[in-house]
């Protein structure tokens, strides 16, 4: 971030000179957050709204069909559907249906905007939610079939009195580096093997004062197997070719978005590998992948096997699991795909 904050007017003037850049790319270029960029247009197509999930999420169902977008630095997931079945929680809330499946962490919902933007394809409308650093937590993009009267009502109901164009942000918190404790390696492996639910894993690592990646590095096989960084792309191609349904988790500190189903269309574009399917897009920066792990966690319904990718700072990029549905259990085929992925050579791990 710049030492002397840019004024909203200066931000808008700079934006006019670089209108072709995406918001996030432009904000990075001039040293501000994306939230500060959006805020600079308050009163000019942008309305500050109450960011609390309990205010926003129950109203989104009335919009009808929309697109849900969640991202981190290395991956973007987009799902088309309706925001029905909202379940509120003090520390974690969720939207849970076949198309849109979200886990929401309210403390990171710090600032929100209703955005109306003129484009060469007409007016584009979205709800954009940001954390304390001004980084995007989650976005909701209206589509041609969305209900504009419900949109107008949502904006009116949630509009804040403060419509300032300046947005104060906190320093961005870096990803936590891998944290393990070799003295507790045996306790980790023993308690890991006793798990009955995947959600117990984070409680276990917290109790042992480790984190996810640190525990993977420490546990070793058969619980965690290091893979070559190209394994994610190999895995996606195998899932597509074999018609195996998966669950793909992509998120940040404030929101996790999940796709459950097949992967049909892969298309590489420069550094990006893209899934371009009806109602589901995913955009993954392959060169950001620094570590990949095949992870096995015991549950009451059998082992949950995942492929998980991390960036160079230790941040989680995405997780992929086999899907079990009422129609079919895809996990045996998925487990076969994971078993076939090449392990990282011992020399590369040293």
C-alpha positions, 0 to 999 in steps of 0.5 A: 500500500502507498505511504500517503493514501491516494484520494478517491478522485486520484483513484478514479482518474488513474482508473480512467487511464487503465480501464481495460485492467481488471479491478484487482490487477489495477488496484495492485498496480497502483498500490491500493486494495480492491475495496478502496478502488470500489469505495472510490465510486460510492455515489457514482454507481456504488452504494455502501451496504451493511456487510453482515451475512445475516443481512445480505444472504437471506435477501439474495434468494429473491434475486433468482439466478446469479453467479457466486464468485470466490477467489484467492490469489491463485484460484477463482471459482464461479457457480451459477444458481440461487442463494437459497437455504441460508443457515446462520451461525455466530462463527460460521454460516452457510448457503447449502444447495446443489448449485451454490455451496458456501461456508461463510465466516462473518468476522471477515465480512467487513465492508460491502458494496452494491455495484452498478457499472456501465459496460459495452454489454449493458449495466452489470450489477454485483454485491462485493464483500471485502475483508479488513485489508480491502481484499475480496471475500465474496462476490455475487454477480447478477445475470440476465434472469435476475430480478431487478426489483429485488435488487433495488429492494436489497440495496434500499434495505441495506444502504448505510448512512455512511457513503464515504468514498474513502476506505481505511484498510488494515495491513494484509495478513500473510499466509501462515508458514508451515508449522509442525512440531517433530516432538509431537509427530507420534501423537499426530499420527496416532490421533490422526488415525483415530479420527472419525470425521474430517472436521476433527483434523483442524482441532487436532492440529490446533491442539498440537500447535501445528497447522495443516501444511506443517502436519502434512509434512510431518505425518508422512505416508500413508496419511500424507504423500507429497506429489509433484506440482504437476499432479493437480493438472494431471488429476484434473485431466483424469477426472475429466477423462474418467467422468468422476464426480468430485468436490472442489473447495476454493476459498479465502479466510472469509469464504469457501465455495464448493463445486460438487459434480463432474469436470467436463471442459479443461482449457489452458490459457497461458499460466491458467488452467480453466474449467469452463462448464455450464454453471461452473467455471474455475481459473487456476494459476498452475505456476503458483502451485509450490506443494501438492499433497495426497491426504487421507483422513479416516471417517465413519463412512470410509477414508476421505482422500484429497489432493491439496495444493499450496502456494510458496507462502504456505497458503492453501489454493484448493482441495479436491475430494471424491464425491459421494452422491445418492446416485453413485459413490465416486470415491473408489474411482477417485482414490484410484486417480490419486494413487496413480499420481506421481510422488515427489522425489525425496531429493526434491523434498530435502 
